[in-house]
């Protein structure tokens, strides 16, 4: 089983740092994109360009209380959350323990950082969730890319 350290959410660490997968699986799961080996990374090729949507994506940690807003129609499985520090963004429902309709406790770390990619880029993928895959580029940048933009390498 692969273990990851939860990184600090400080803004100073956002620029140029390598990020670990933001959903920390406790057991091997179907979300792993490396077939048969949950400890590996799969090479994928970008077939459709993607530009990161948010300059300052939400990062949440286990035990954090968040306010829950609307559900994402375009990307089912995500809800709009406002973190304890006022940061806002989409968080996968499976990372949350809901306390009614408008609040939740974060069950697992999540970083909503998206990765800007160009057609033809080669990336290493570690896991997928709700139509998005966590990828690392050869330049060390990492983040989520929509599955529709990727194919096996």
C-alpha angles and dihedrals in degrees: 000000000000117000125201131194117235107242126220115268093221114138091228089068096053099081116081100342126132110244127207121225107291099218108067109211116208092199136018107282143185088256091074109105095199103092113231094352117073090182095061137076126236122221113233133181122224110238097173126036118244129193119203109256102208130046094204109029122195118262118191133184133207114281094022116134115229135183112236123217135167127349117243111252095191094047109033113206096047130098130192109249136186112210128219090263094051096259115142136205150110117302125182113252091230091065091060140072105210121224098192127309100312108035140047143171117236109246098184135019115267133183115190094202110144123206120230108222138175130218109276096025115138116222137178114234126203107173145355132217131177096341097320131099126206106232138181120208124217087253091062097254115132140188147114122309124186111256090232088067095057140069133179115280 
